[in-house]
């Protein structure tokens, strides 16, 4: 270093010593690391709510409709329609950069071949009957037999005990049994043991009744469901004298394979996995655009927007599109049954979105804390917080909401059974909208939330975009929030009762999984 360079260095050193010490102001200080997850969660949630739209998700519904149109009118598990739907979802997610896999399992595919019943005699009339999944079948052409009603016990249940069927009274007859108290499988099993040749279960609330016996082995006699009004009319007819029925229930059953679609972020802490799901299959009666193309499409669009955001998530986010839900939650049950104990501990929450665009909708949130005190009890620890988080977000969005009984009768059921906090939203199925709900949500009181539930009319025109948009916002907010921050699951909840009841939604979302009451 020459003399000139030494002088320059000395000047710089002196200036540095003379410079005042500057402390970081609050605006420039290092931010609290503990606050980062909440800050990033709020930022990502806001972005996803803004970017994840019903309009974009509707394009997936159009794809599901086109698939159904090309595959016999439906997308049922074990058919080309479902396979094509699963392939579409898989491909979209793979392109977006997720780790995607098929989870294959075997099940018994069912398809109704006949469901007819009519009263014979001087004033004949047809009954609107629906075959129960996994029922035994009558001979082709059906049977003709006398009807016998099972008395209702003092506790309001009927057909749940062998003693409910008086000896000799039901031999060679069709048993008429009111819903309530035990599974449909138990009711028809007891009827069969008493000598009945068939069983008809009538509802105990307004709306049609369809259900599942659970599995093939449970089917003992041909069994179908009818409405409360039809059941009560048959009871009144029997009080006047014998009633003879023509009765045909037949179902095709075959062992097949199908796939769940599971996708997860490549990054994120697997020890804090947050999971969201929707069932992808339809019934064989129709394309299943509301049930449950709506939940599947909303979930898919939220997943795609998360990938598009390029967010480096703290927690692993896992999405699932379940198969064979309509056969009795078979896809989600298979998934949960194959989780290790460590897997179960790592899944910190599960949110389910099944039917989120019903045409005569209500906005229902599953009652995680049982604050409505209706039906089943609270979900596992953390479920109350999930309900609170959803309703807090809806309040901020100005969205009305009610609770609905947390029955476990959709794909959150298997998660609840192993203690995983669960929740989600639902817009109603065949249940009847009350005047109070019509005042709160709009629509028509005295009419089903979805008049096309499990029917050919559940097509692309069977979607309420207001409900669809609202629930997609809920999904997007949950994805963005829990991708970074699950601390809300540890915050205490102050229970708040709503006007929710079994008729609000979940309690009448029956024949996906309705094997009890």
Secondary structure, 3 states (H helix, E strand, C coil): CCHHHHHHHHHHHHHHHHCCCCCCCCCCCCCCHHHHHHHHHHHHHHHHHHHCCHHHHHHHHHHHHHHHHCCCCCCECCCHHHHHHHHHHHHHHHHHCCEEEEEEEEEEEEEEEEEEEEECCCCCEEECCEECECCCCCCCCCEEEEEEECCCCCCCCCCCCHHHCCCCCCCCCEEEEECCCCEHHHHHHHHHHCCCCEEEEECCCCCCCCCECCCHHHCCCEEEEECHHHHHHHHHHHHHCCCEEEEEEEEEEEEEEEEEEEEECCCCEEEEEEEEEEECCECCCCCCHHHHHHHHHHHHHHHHHHHHHCCCCCEEEEEEEECCHHHCCHHHHHHHHCCCHHHHHHEEEEEEECCCCCCCCCCEEECCCCCCCCCCCCCCCCHHHHHHHHHHHHHHHCCCCEEECCCCCCCCHHHHHCCCCEEEEECCCCCECCHHHHHHHCCCCCCECCCCCCCCCCCCCCCCHHHHHHHHHHHHHHHHHHCCCCHHHHCCCCCCCCCCCHHHCHHHCCCCCCCEC
